[in-house]
Amino acid sequence: MLDVTVIEDPEAAAVSLDPVRARLLAELAAGPASAAMLAGNVGLPRQKVNYHLKALERHGLVELAGERRKGNVTERLMRATAASYVISPLALASVQPDPDRFRDQLSARWLLALGARLVRDVGSLITGAAKARKRLATFALDGEVRFASAADRAAFIEELAAGVSALIRKYDAPGAEGGRDHRIVVAVHPTLKPTGADGPTPAPAPEPNP
């Protein structure tokens, strides 16, 4: 089972967003189960659960893990193909965000468009690498910092931008034969508070830049 996979097909995305099917995916991420086993957990008849499982299987969201004999019946044990799923903007290709349409480094919506493109591109790269049976070379850095003031945040961003720009200038080799282009995305945003009963609580709005 993969830790996370990206859903690119619109029909598969629609199937995964159905509340009952999403619940079944969560149940199967914990381990293989049959329709009869799942029926009691989700409060639905076995036939109804089997109908939903077949829809998930058609779109590659669940797969056969094995079979077992129970009385005169052979039960199919299904499992989720991933522990979690992310829907790519390709599932809504005609209205997917385009970061090149409006560039504003201080816009949260532009940051969202960059994040959406990141999901789309890395998802497609993972798919291609899996088909070619090759590893995908990526790197990610995640951390948190508490700024004492808006002025400190602005100074941090200025130094960060200068440092990354200097590295790009140092290593960029546009004419290198056999070289490969890489995209670099750096983001800074307020941290969300821990998830509560009603979902994540937004952090206070950031102060205006000095």
N, CA, C and O of each residue as an XYZ file, in Angstrom:
840
protein
N       0.848     -1.201      0.000
C       0.000      0.000      0.000
C       0.882      1.249      0.000
O       1.846      1.343      0.759
N       0.536      2.199     -0.858
C       1.261      3.459     -0.894
C       0.835      4.347      0.274
O      -0.282      4.224      0.777
N       1.726      5.239      0.703
C       1.373      6.160      1.776
C       0.359      7.189      1.277
O      -0.619      7.491      1.962
N       0.599      7.718      0.094
C      -0.316      8.694     -0.502
C      -0.257      8.544     -2.016
O       0.804      8.266     -2.574
N      -1.386      8.727     -2.674
C      -1.422      8.696     -4.135
C      -2.285      9.842     -4.634
O      -3.159     10.337     -3.921
N      -2.031     10.251     -5.851
C      -2.731     11.397     -6.439
C      -3.776     10.905     -7.423
O      -3.479     10.100     -8.306
N      -4.991     11.388     -7.270
C      -6.090     11.038     -8.168
C      -6.158     12.095     -9.271
O      -6.391     13.272     -8.995
N      -5.956     11.671    -10.515
C      -5.956     12.596    -11.644
C      -7.220     12.481    -12.490
O      -7.592     13.438    -13.169
N      -7.877     11.344    -12.461
C      -9.050     11.102    -13.293
C     -10.297     11.730    -12.657
O     -10.560     11.489    -11.479
N     -11.075     12.533    -13.411
C     -12.270     13.183    -12.850
C     -13.284     12.197    -12.280
O     -13.867     12.449    -11.225
N     -13.498     11.078    -12.968
C     -14.475     10.108    -12.479
C     -14.002      9.457    -11.181
O     -14.802      9.221    -10.276
N     -12.708      9.167    -11.090
C     -12.166      8.595     -9.862
C     -12.277      9.593     -8.714
O     -12.548      9.213     -7.575
N     -12.068     10.870     -9.021
C     -12.201     11.898     -7.986
C     -13.636     11.954     -7.470
O     -13.865     12.045     -6.264
N     -14.606     11.897     -8.393
C     -16.016     11.937     -7.998
C     -16.366     10.728     -7.136
O     -17.095     10.853     -6.152
N     -15.845      9.559     -7.505
C     -16.104      8.339     -6.735
C     -15.540      8.468     -5.323
O     -16.191      8.073     -4.356
N     -14.343      9.014     -5.200
C     -13.686      9.107     -3.892
C     -14.367     10.114     -2.970
O     -14.270     10.002     -1.748
N     -15.053     11.093     -3.548
C     -15.685     12.140     -2.744
C     -17.050     11.736     -2.204
O     -17.609     12.438     -1.361
N     -17.596     10.623     -2.673
C     -18.853     10.131     -2.116
C     -18.623      9.783     -0.644
O     -17.684      9.047     -0.342
N     -19.445     10.284      0.279
C     -19.201     10.070      1.716
C     -19.095      8.599      2.106
O     -18.224      8.236      2.898
N     -19.962      7.750      1.567
C     -19.924      6.325      1.913
C     -18.631      5.699      1.408
O     -17.982      4.940      2.127
N     -18.256      6.018      0.171
C     -17.046      5.437     -0.405
C     -15.790      5.955      0.295
O     -14.819      5.219      0.465
N     -15.816      7.225      0.698
C     -14.691      7.763      1.458
C     -14.549      7.028      2.790
O     -13.435      6.770      3.246
N     -15.679      6.694      3.409
C     -15.636      5.936      4.673
C     -15.080      4.533      4.433
O     -14.299      4.029      5.240
N     -15.475      3.911      3.341
C     -14.952      2.582      3.020
C     -13.446      2.624      2.766
O     -12.719      1.722      3.183
N     -12.982      3.660      2.090
C     -11.538      3.807      1.859
C     -10.791      3.917      3.185
O      -9.726      3.325      3.359
N     -11.359      4.677      4.112
C     -10.729      4.829      5.426
C     -10.677      3.493      6.165
O      -9.674      3.160      6.797
N     -11.771      2.734      6.079
C     -11.812      1.427      6.731
C     -10.772      0.480      6.123
O     -10.085     -0.243      6.844
N     -10.664      0.494      4.800
C      -9.758     -0.428      4.115
C      -8.299      0.001      4.228
O      -7.396     -0.814      4.040
N      -8.064      1.275      4.533
C      -6.684      1.716      4.758
C      -6.110      1.074      6.018
O      -4.895      0.942      6.166
N      -7.014      0.673      6.934
C      -6.577      0.037      8.182
C      -6.239     -1.437      7.989
O      -5.573     -2.037      8.832
N      -6.697     -2.023      6.879
C      -6.407     -3.424      6.612
C      -7.455     -4.043      5.721
O      -8.550     -3.494      5.599
N      -7.158     -5.183      5.084
C      -8.101     -5.840      4.178
C      -9.395     -6.234      4.895
O      -9.391     -6.569      6.080
N     -10.495     -6.184      4.149
C     -11.799     -6.573      4.705
C     -12.720     -6.955      3.564
O     -12.525     -6.541      2.421
N     -13.723     -7.748      3.890
C     -14.727     -8.147      2.905
C     -15.931     -7.214      3.014
O     -16.030     -6.413      3.943
N     -16.838     -7.332      2.054
C     -18.057     -6.527      2.087
C     -18.861     -6.823      3.347
O     -19.438     -5.921      3.953
N     -18.893     -8.113      3.740
C     -19.643     -8.489      4.941
C     -19.020     -7.881      6.188
O     -19.736     -7.443      7.088
N     -17.701     -7.849      6.248
C     -17.008     -7.277      7.405
C     -17.229     -5.773      7.477
O     -17.393     -5.213      8.561
N     -17.233     -5.129      6.331
C     -17.404     -3.677      6.294
C     -18.845     -3.255      6.580
O     -19.091     -2.180      7.126
N     -19.784     -4.109      6.207
C     -21.199     -3.762      6.346
C     -21.545     -3.359      7.780
O     -22.241     -2.368      8.002
N     -21.055     -4.133      8.750
C     -21.347     -3.820     10.139
C     -20.701     -2.519     10.591
O     -21.260     -1.803     11.422
N     -19.537     -2.213     10.054
C     -18.813     -0.998     10.465
C     -19.462      0.272      9.938
O     -19.465      1.300     10.615
N     -20.011      0.203      8.735
C     -20.582      1.416      8.122
C     -22.104      1.459      8.195
O     -22.716      2.444      7.781
N     -22.721      0.398      8.719
C     -24.166      0.393      8.897
C     -24.958      0.297      7.610
O     -26.007      0.927      7.472
N     -24.453     -0.502      6.651
C     -25.141     -0.684      5.369
C     -25.251     -2.178      5.071
O     -24.449     -2.963      5.575
N     -26.239     -2.586      4.255
C     -26.334     -3.998      3.849
C     -25.098     -4.406      3.056
O     -24.477     -3.572      2.397
N     -24.740     -5.691      3.119
C     -23.567     -6.186      2.420
C     -23.648     -5.914      0.926
O     -22.649     -5.552      0.306
N     -24.848     -6.089      0.336
C     -25.000     -5.878     -1.104
C     -24.681     -4.421     -1.488
O     -24.094     -4.156     -2.537
N     -25.083     -3.486     -0.613
C     -24.829     -2.069     -0.885
C     -23.336     -1.770     -0.786
O     -22.779     -1.030     -1.596
N     -22.705     -2.360      0.222
C     -21.264     -2.172      0.386
C     -20.523     -2.756     -0.810
O     -19.575     -2.149     -1.309
N     -20.943     -3.916     -1.269
C     -20.305     -4.558     -2.416
C     -20.427     -3.694     -3.670
O     -19.499     -3.631     -4.477
N     -21.559     -3.036     -3.830
C     -21.778     -2.128     -4.972
C     -20.758     -0.985     -4.936
O     -20.163     -0.644     -5.959
N     -20.563     -0.400     -3.757
C     -19.615      0.708     -3.629
C     -18.180      0.228     -3.818
O     -17.361      0.938     -4.401
N     -17.872     -0.964     -3.332
C     -16.521     -1.501     -3.498
C     -16.178     -1.723     -4.964
O     -15.048     -1.481     -5.388
N     -17.155     -2.185     -5.734
C     -16.913     -2.408     -7.160
C     -16.626     -1.088     -7.879
O     -15.794     -1.033     -8.784
N     -17.329     -0.021     -7.464
C     -17.085      1.291     -8.059
C     -15.671      1.776     -7.724
O     -14.978      2.315     -8.587
N     -15.249      1.586     -6.480
C     -13.902      1.971     -6.077
C     -12.843      1.136     -6.799
O     -11.790      1.649     -7.176
N     -13.131     -0.144     -6.985
C     -12.180     -1.027     -7.655
C     -12.018     -0.649     -9.126
O     -10.909     -0.703     -9.658
N     -13.108     -0.270     -9.784
C     -13.040      0.115    -11.206
C     -12.081      1.273    -11.425
O     -11.458      1.379    -12.482
N     -11.964      2.133    -10.439
C     -11.124      3.321    -10.585
C      -9.782      3.182     -9.864
O      -9.076      4.172     -9.668
N      -9.431      1.957     -9.470
C      -8.111      1.700     -8.913
C      -7.887      2.229     -7.506
O      -6.746      2.386     -7.072
N      -8.977      2.504     -6.791
C      -8.833      3.022     -5.432
C      -8.763      1.903     -4.397
O      -8.227      2.093     -3.305
N      -9.304      0.743     -4.742
C      -9.150     -0.457     -3.910
C      -8.749     -1.603     -4.824
O      -8.942     -1.544     -6.038
N      -8.190     -2.640     -4.226
C      -7.751     -3.789     -5.012
C      -7.950     -5.069     -4.208
O      -8.119     -5.041     -2.989
N      -7.926     -6.173     -4.915
C      -8.112     -7.472     -4.266
C      -6.865     -7.831     -3.462
O      -5.752     -7.834     -3.987
N      -7.067     -8.134     -2.185
C      -5.961     -8.531     -1.317
C      -5.904    -10.042     -1.140
O      -4.869    -10.589     -0.760
N      -7.031    -10.720     -1.420
C      -7.076    -12.173     -1.253
C      -8.511    -12.650     -1.156
O      -9.444    -11.851     -1.238
N      -8.687    -13.926     -0.985
C     -10.018    -14.515     -0.844
C     -10.019    -15.483      0.329
O      -8.989    -16.054      0.689
N     -11.200    -15.656      0.918
C     -11.312    -16.642      1.997
C     -12.666    -17.333      1.894
O     -13.658    -16.743      1.466
N     -12.678    -18.567      2.287
C     -13.895    -19.378      2.251
C     -14.642    -19.224      3.571
O     -14.062    -19.403      4.642
N     -15.926    -18.893      3.491
C     -16.764    -18.787      4.676
C     -18.057    -19.542      4.399
O     -18.951    -19.027      3.728
N     -18.156    -20.771      4.922
C     -19.299    -21.620      4.612
C     -19.277    -22.006      3.153
O     -18.279    -22.533      2.662
N     -20.359    -21.750      2.460
C     -20.446    -22.049      1.033
C     -20.116    -20.838      0.158
O     -20.290    -20.866     -1.061
N     -19.641    -19.787      0.801
C     -19.383    -18.528      0.078
C     -17.889    -18.213      0.105
O     -17.226    -18.392      1.127
N     -17.369    -17.744     -1.024
C     -15.994    -17.248     -1.094
C     -16.029    -15.726     -1.022
O     -16.581    -15.064     -1.901
N     -15.442    -15.188      0.023
C     -15.434    -13.738      0.208
C     -14.168    -13.124     -0.389
O     -13.066    -13.653     -0.243
N     -14.361    -12.009     -1.056
C     -13.223    -11.256     -1.589
C     -12.760    -10.263     -0.522
O     -13.557     -9.472     -0.018
N     -11.489    -10.307     -0.185
C     -10.921     -9.361      0.769
C     -10.293     -8.208     -0.020
O      -9.389     -8.419     -0.829
N     -10.775     -7.008      0.221
C     -10.297     -5.838     -0.501
C      -9.416     -4.985      0.404
O      -9.529     -5.024      1.630
N      -8.542     -4.220     -0.229
C      -7.725     -3.271      0.523
C      -7.607     -1.978     -0.274
O      -7.731     -1.977     -1.498
N      -7.368     -0.888      0.428
C      -7.160      0.392     -0.244
C      -5.794      0.374     -0.928
O      -4.862     -0.260     -0.433
N      -5.673      1.056     -2.050
C      -4.392      1.099     -2.743
C      -3.439      2.123     -2.124
O      -2.251      2.150     -2.447
N      -3.970      2.964     -1.231
C      -3.134      3.951     -0.547
C      -3.742      4.274      0.807
O      -4.938      4.080      1.026
N      -2.907      4.767      1.712
C      -3.405      5.164      3.028
C      -4.154      6.483      2.958
O      -5.025      6.753      3.785
N      -3.816      7.303      1.971
C      -4.493      8.588      1.788
C      -4.422      8.989      0.321
O      -3.598      8.486     -0.444
N      -5.312      9.912     -0.049
C      -5.444     10.312     -1.449
C      -5.471     11.832     -1.557
O      -6.005     12.524     -0.689
N      -4.887     12.334     -2.635
C      -4.920     13.757     -2.956
C      -5.488     13.901     -4.358
O      -5.070     13.198     -5.278
N      -6.441     14.814     -4.521
C      -7.039     15.032     -5.845
C      -6.246     16.100     -6.597
O      -6.106     17.230     -6.129
N      -5.739     15.730     -7.754
C      -4.957     16.647     -8.579
C      -5.867     17.662     -9.267
O      -7.017     17.349     -9.575
N      -5.366     18.870     -9.510
C      -6.107     19.836    -10.311
C      -6.441     19.317    -11.710
O      -7.320     19.865    -12.376
N      -5.747     18.263    -12.165
C      -6.062     17.679    -13.469
C      -7.478     17.112    -13.502
O      -8.064     16.960    -14.574
N      -8.033     16.795    -12.318
C      -9.404     16.297    -12.265
C     -10.391     17.388    -12.650
O     -11.529     17.096    -13.015
N      -9.963     18.646    -12.571
C     -10.765     19.790    -13.022
C      -9.908     20.603    -13.986
O      -9.684     21.799    -13.797
N      -9.442     19.925    -15.013
C      -8.427     20.498    -15.905
C      -8.826     21.845    -16.499
O      -7.983     22.732    -16.635
N     -10.093     22.009    -16.853
C     -10.506     23.236    -17.541
C     -10.530     24.448    -16.615
O     -10.531     25.585    -17.087
N     -10.547     24.219    -15.310
C     -10.588     25.350    -14.363
C      -9.470     25.253    -13.326
O      -9.564     25.853    -12.255
N      -8.415     24.502    -13.639
C      -7.324     24.370    -12.683
C      -6.581     25.694    -12.538
O      -6.515     26.469    -13.493
N      -6.020     25.966    -11.356
C      -5.307     27.227    -11.137
C      -4.098     27.368    -12.051
O      -3.437     26.385    -12.384
N      -3.823     28.593    -12.446
C      -2.673     28.882    -13.298
C      -1.849     29.987    -12.633
O      -2.214     31.159    -12.725
N      -0.746     29.637    -11.965
C       0.061     30.640    -11.274
C       0.632     31.704    -12.199
O       0.953     32.805    -11.749
N       0.764     31.391    -13.493
C       1.331     32.354    -14.434
C       0.331     33.422    -14.857
O       0.700     34.422    -15.472
N      -0.945     33.200    -14.521
C      -1.969     34.168    -14.934
C      -1.912     35.434    -14.082
O      -2.215     36.527    -14.561
N      -1.524     35.279    -12.827
C      -1.490     36.427    -11.924
C      -0.406     36.176    -10.887
O      -0.569     35.334    -10.005
N       0.693     36.901    -10.992
C       1.826     36.684    -10.094
C       1.861     37.775     -9.026
O       1.999     38.959     -9.332
N       1.736     37.358     -7.782
C       1.804     38.285     -6.660
C       2.379     37.522     -5.471
O       1.685     36.711     -4.859
N       3.636     37.777     -5.145
C       4.314     37.012     -4.099
C       3.676     37.173     -2.726
O       3.898     36.339     -1.848
N       2.895     38.219     -2.521
C       2.265     38.445     -1.225
C       0.802     38.017     -1.211
O       0.083     38.279     -0.247
N       0.364     37.357     -2.282
C      -1.037     36.924     -2.370
C      -1.185     35.482     -1.896
O      -0.504     34.584     -2.391
N      -2.087     35.265     -0.927
C      -2.355     33.903     -0.452
C      -2.969     33.059     -1.559
O      -2.729     31.853     -1.617
N      -3.748     33.662     -2.429
C      -4.374     32.911     -3.515
C      -3.347     32.498     -4.574
O      -3.476     31.439     -5.187
N      -2.336     33.332     -4.784
C      -1.266     32.922     -5.698
C      -0.494     31.760     -5.094
O      -0.110     30.831     -5.805
N      -0.263     31.807     -3.774
C       0.384     30.699     -3.089
C      -0.431     29.416     -3.247
O       0.126     28.335     -3.440
N      -1.759     29.548     -3.162
C      -2.632     28.391     -3.345
C      -2.500     27.838     -4.764
O      -2.477     26.623     -4.964
N      -2.414     28.735     -5.745
C      -2.244     28.293     -7.132
C      -0.913     27.560     -7.318
O      -0.838     26.579     -8.058
N       0.130     28.040     -6.647
C       1.420     27.362     -6.713
C       1.331     25.972     -6.085
O       1.880     25.004     -6.612
N       0.625     25.887     -4.942
C       0.463     24.596     -4.291
C      -0.302     23.617     -5.156
O       0.024     22.431     -5.209
N      -1.324     24.123     -5.836
C      -2.108     23.261     -6.720
C      -1.246     22.749     -7.876
O      -1.333     21.578     -8.247
N      -0.420     23.623     -8.438
C       0.468     23.190     -9.528
C       1.480     22.163     -9.020
O       1.842     21.232     -9.739
N       1.932     22.340     -7.780
C       2.858     21.383     -7.184
C       2.227     20.002     -7.090
O       2.861     19.001     -7.425
N       0.972     19.947     -6.632
C       0.264     18.668     -6.544
C       0.110     18.051     -7.934
O       0.341     16.857     -8.128
N      -0.284     18.887     -8.897
C      -0.482     18.386    -10.265
C       0.814     17.838    -10.855
O       0.841     16.721    -11.372
N       1.886     18.622    -10.778
C       3.141     18.238    -11.428
C       3.782     17.032    -10.754
O       4.215     16.097    -11.428
N       3.841     17.053     -9.419
C       4.476     15.933     -8.719
C       3.641     14.663     -8.877
O       4.184     13.564     -8.988
N       2.311     14.824     -8.887
C       1.453     13.665     -9.126
C       1.719     13.033    -10.481
O       1.811     11.811    -10.596
N       1.842     13.865    -11.504
C       2.128     13.351    -12.848
C       3.517     12.730    -12.927
O       3.714     11.723    -13.607
N       4.482     13.335    -12.228
C       5.837     12.782    -12.215
C       5.874     11.424    -11.521
O       6.578     10.515    -11.962
N       5.112     11.288    -10.431
C       5.056     10.003     -9.724
C       4.467      8.930    -10.636
O       4.967      7.806    -10.695
N       3.393      9.293    -11.349
C       2.771      8.345    -12.268
C       3.760      7.902    -13.348
O       3.879      6.714    -13.648
N       4.467      8.877    -13.926
C       5.438      8.553    -14.972
C       6.599      7.718    -14.456
O       7.050      6.788    -15.126
N       7.086      8.054    -13.252
C       8.203      7.309    -12.680
C       7.797      5.876    -12.360
O       8.586      4.947    -12.536
N       6.565      5.700    -11.889
C       6.082      4.351    -11.570
C       5.992      3.497    -12.827
O       6.366      2.325    -12.813
N       5.493      4.088    -13.921
C       5.391      3.346    -15.175
C       6.774      2.966    -15.706
O       6.966      1.881    -16.257
N       7.738      3.883    -15.530
C       9.100      3.627    -16.015
C       9.926      2.821    -15.010
O      11.063      2.437    -15.284
N       9.326      2.573    -13.839
C      10.016      1.852    -12.766
C      11.333      2.531    -12.398
O      12.373      1.888    -12.258
N      11.251      3.849    -12.248
C      12.419      4.630    -11.853
C      12.084      5.453    -10.613
O      10.921      5.765    -10.353
N      13.118      5.798     -9.857
C      12.926      6.653     -8.698
C      12.816      8.100     -9.148
O      13.422      8.504    -10.141
N      12.041      8.866     -8.412
C      11.852     10.279     -8.729
C      12.687     11.104     -7.750
O      12.516     10.997     -6.536
N      13.584     11.924     -8.283
C      14.468     12.731     -7.434
C      13.748     14.012     -7.008
O      13.527     14.907     -7.824
N      13.386     14.095     -5.734
C      12.753     15.293     -5.197
C      13.353     15.606     -3.826
O      14.060     14.786     -3.240
N      13.063     16.787     -3.335
C      13.493     17.193     -1.998
C      12.449     18.141     -1.442
O      11.903     18.969     -2.172
N      12.169     18.023     -0.150
C      11.232     18.937      0.495
C      11.759     19.292      1.873
O      12.385     18.467      2.540
N      11.506     20.506      2.291
C      11.906     20.986      3.605
C      10.686     21.594      4.276
O      10.011     22.445      3.696
N      10.400     21.156      5.505
C       9.230     21.652      6.221
C       9.642     22.061      7.624
O      10.330     21.306      8.312
N       9.237     23.228      8.050
C       9.595     23.694      9.383
C       8.672     24.810      9.839
O       7.830     25.287      9.078
N       8.838     25.217     11.075
C       8.027     26.304     11.624
C       8.929     27.313     12.316
O       9.974     26.951     12.856
N       8.533     28.558     12.299
C       9.273     29.619     12.972
C       8.258     30.606     13.550
O       7.254     30.915     12.909
N       8.521     31.097     14.756
C       7.671     32.126     15.373
C       8.390     33.472     15.247
O       9.486     33.657     15.777
N       7.764     34.393     14.547
C       8.339     35.725     14.394
C       7.870     36.622     15.527
O       6.693     36.607     15.890
N       8.765     37.384     16.072
C       8.420     38.286     17.167
C       7.613     39.479     16.682
O       6.871     40.089     17.452
N       7.758     39.812     15.406
C       7.061     40.985     14.871
C       6.917     40.859     13.363
O       7.556     40.023     12.724
N       6.057     41.715     12.809
C       5.892     41.753     11.359
C       7.194     42.181     10.682
O       7.502     41.747      9.573
N       7.958     43.046     11.373
C       9.232     43.502     10.807
C      10.218     42.341     10.693
O      10.959     42.242      9.715
N      10.222     41.455     11.710
C      11.106     40.288     11.652
C      10.694     39.356     10.521
O      11.540     38.784      9.835
N       9.383     39.209     10.335
C       8.913     38.343      9.256
C       9.351     38.891      7.899
O       9.803     38.144      7.032
N       9.213     40.193      7.731
C       9.610     40.819      6.468
C      11.111     40.667      6.231
O      11.543     40.432      5.103
N      11.907     40.803      7.296
C      13.358     40.663      7.160
C      13.737     39.227      6.816
O      14.635     38.991      6.008
N      13.044     38.261      7.439
C      13.286     36.850      7.148
C      13.008     36.550      5.683
O      13.807     35.893      5.016
N      11.870     37.033      5.181
C      11.488     36.780      3.791
C      12.496     37.403      2.837
O      12.834     36.822      1.806
N      12.972     38.597      3.193
C      13.958     39.263      2.336
C      15.248     38.450      2.269
O      15.815     38.270      1.192
N      15.715     37.956      3.425
C      16.941     37.150      3.448
C      16.732     35.812      2.741
O      17.616     35.329      2.034
N      15.557     35.222      2.941
C      15.251     33.945      2.291
C      15.259     34.095      0.773
O      15.850     33.281      0.064
N      14.603     35.136      0.285
C      14.544     35.372     -1.160
C      15.938     35.617     -1.727
O      16.275     35.123     -2.803
N      16.749     36.386     -0.995
C      18.097     36.683     -1.466
C      18.954     35.422     -1.494
O      19.717     35.200     -2.434
N      18.821     34.594     -0.446
C      19.613     33.371     -0.377
C      19.255     32.382     -1.471
O      20.138     31.817     -2.117
N      17.953     32.170     -1.680
C      17.523     31.229     -2.720
C      17.908     31.752     -4.103
O      18.343     30.986     -4.963
N      17.748     33.053     -4.313
C      18.107     33.639     -5.614
C      19.599     33.476     -5.894
O      19.999     33.219     -7.029
N      20.423     33.628     -4.848
C      21.872     33.470     -5.020
C      22.222     32.030     -5.391
O      23.087     31.795     -6.234
N      21.547     31.067     -4.757
C      21.790     29.659     -5.077
C      21.373     29.343     -6.511
O      22.055     28.593     -7.211
N      20.263     29.912     -6.941
C      19.802     29.685     -8.310
C      20.823     30.224     -9.304
O      21.168     29.558    -10.280
N      21.303     31.442     -9.043
C      22.302     32.029     -9.942
C      23.582     31.198     -9.961
O      24.229     31.075    -11.000
N      23.947     30.628     -8.812
C      25.196     29.861     -8.713
C      25.119     28.554     -9.486
O      26.083     28.172    -10.149
N      23.993     27.869     -9.409
C      23.912     26.515     -9.976
C      23.147     26.432    -11.294
O      23.161     25.383    -11.939
N      22.496     27.482    -11.701
C      21.721     27.432    -12.942
C      22.662     27.299    -14.134
O      23.590     28.091    -14.296
N      22.412     26.295    -14.961
C      23.254     26.060    -16.139
C      22.352     25.859    -17.346
O      22.149     24.726    -17.784
N      21.804     26.946    -17.892
C      20.822     26.849    -18.979
C      21.319     26.096    -20.200
O      20.535     25.441    -20.888
N      22.624     26.183    -20.478
C      23.140     25.544    -21.685
C      23.757     24.181    -21.451
O      24.377     23.629    -22.359
N      23.607     23.625    -20.269
C      24.262     22.346    -19.956
C      23.635     21.207    -20.753
O      22.431     20.965    -20.658
N      24.444     20.518    -21.529
C      23.944     19.397    -22.316
C      23.611     18.228    -21.389
O      24.434     17.827    -20.566
N      22.425     17.697    -21.525
C      22.005     16.599    -20.671
C      21.465     17.048    -19.331
O      21.084     16.213    -18.510
N      21.422     18.360    -19.089
C      20.873     18.870    -17.833
C      19.353     18.747    -17.806
O      18.727     18.512    -18.840
N      18.767     18.903    -16.636
C      17.322     18.830    -16.512
C      16.818     19.977    -15.657
O      17.378     20.270    -14.601
N      15.761     20.623    -16.117
C      15.177     21.736    -15.374
C      14.465     21.234    -14.121
O      13.848     20.169    -14.137
N      14.552     21.992    -13.052
C      13.857     21.710    -11.808
C      13.103     22.956    -11.342
O      13.573     24.081    -11.514
N      11.946     22.741    -10.759
C      11.176     23.859    -10.222
C      11.415     23.971     -8.719
O      11.470     22.966     -8.010
N      11.554     25.200     -8.249
C      11.764     25.471     -6.833
C      10.582     26.289     -6.322
O      10.261     27.342     -6.872
N       9.944     25.800     -5.273
C       8.821     26.511     -4.666
C       9.130     26.713     -3.191
O       9.380     25.748     -2.469
N       9.113     27.960     -2.742
C       9.332     28.285     -1.334
C       8.100     29.035     -0.840
O       7.662     29.995     -1.473
N       7.547     28.608      0.271
C       6.318     29.226      0.768
C       6.447     29.566      2.244
O       7.082     28.840      3.009
N       5.841     30.671      2.629
C       5.743     31.072      4.035
C       4.292     31.438      4.305
O       3.732     32.298      3.625
N       3.678     30.793      5.292
C       2.294     31.120      5.633
C       2.060     30.873      7.115
O       2.790     30.092      7.726
N       1.050     31.524      7.716
C       0.761     31.302      9.135
C       0.417     29.839      9.402
O      -0.159     29.165      8.548
N       0.770     29.357     10.581
C       0.475     27.985     10.976
C      -0.953     27.883     11.492
O      -1.414     28.750     12.234
N      -1.654     26.817     11.096
C      -2.995     26.585     11.620
C      -2.911     26.025     13.030
O      -1.972     25.306     13.372
N      -3.899     26.362     13.842
C      -3.985     25.789     15.182
C      -4.380     24.321     15.069
O      -4.886     23.903     14.028
N      -4.159     23.523     16.125
C      -4.524     22.103     16.083
C      -5.978     21.906     15.690
O      -6.838     22.726     16.014
N      -6.245     20.806     14.987
C      -7.589     20.490     14.529
C      -8.507     20.223     15.709
O      -8.165     19.472     16.623
N      -9.692     20.857     15.677
C     -10.702     20.627     16.703
C     -11.872     19.865     16.129
O     -11.781     19.275     15.053
N     -12.968     19.882     16.853
C     -14.153     19.138     16.418
C     -14.702     19.679     15.110
O     -15.288     18.934     14.325
N     -14.518     20.964     14.873
C     -15.064     21.583     13.661
C     -14.009     21.785     12.588
O     -14.213     22.552     11.647
N     -12.869     21.091     12.728
C     -11.813     21.220     11.730
C     -10.756     22.202     12.195
O     -10.853     22.740     13.298
N      -9.728     22.447     11.356
C      -8.638     23.339     11.729
C      -9.136     24.743     12.035
O     -10.000     25.269     11.333
N      -8.593     25.344     13.077
C      -8.947     26.716     13.425
C      -7.949     27.647     12.779
O      -6.750     27.523     13.029
N      -8.408     28.588     11.947
C      -7.466     29.479     11.278
C      -6.652     30.287     12.280
O      -7.170     30.719     13.310
N      -5.395     30.485     11.975
C      -4.562     31.343     12.806
C      -4.979     32.789     12.593
O      -5.630     33.098     11.595
N      -4.618     33.684     13.513
C      -4.955     35.095     13.320
C      -4.393     35.618     12.006
O      -3.332     35.181     11.560
N      -5.095     36.537     11.399
C      -4.638     37.115     10.136
C      -3.286     37.780     10.335
O      -3.075     38.438     11.353
N      -2.369     37.626      9.393
C      -1.051     38.232      9.544
C      -1.127     39.758      9.526
O      -1.992     40.357      8.886
N      -0.189     40.360     10.251
C      -0.139     41.808     10.270
C       0.304     42.310      8.903
O       1.003     41.595      8.187
N      -0.086     43.522      8.526
C       0.390     44.066      7.250
C       1.887     44.248      7.275
O       2.471     44.489      8.331
N       2.512     44.135      6.125
C       3.948     44.326      6.058
C       4.306     45.747      6.431
O       3.608     46.685      6.046
N       5.380     45.920      7.171
C       5.778     47.271      7.576
C       6.247     48.073      6.368
O       6.624     49.237      6.507
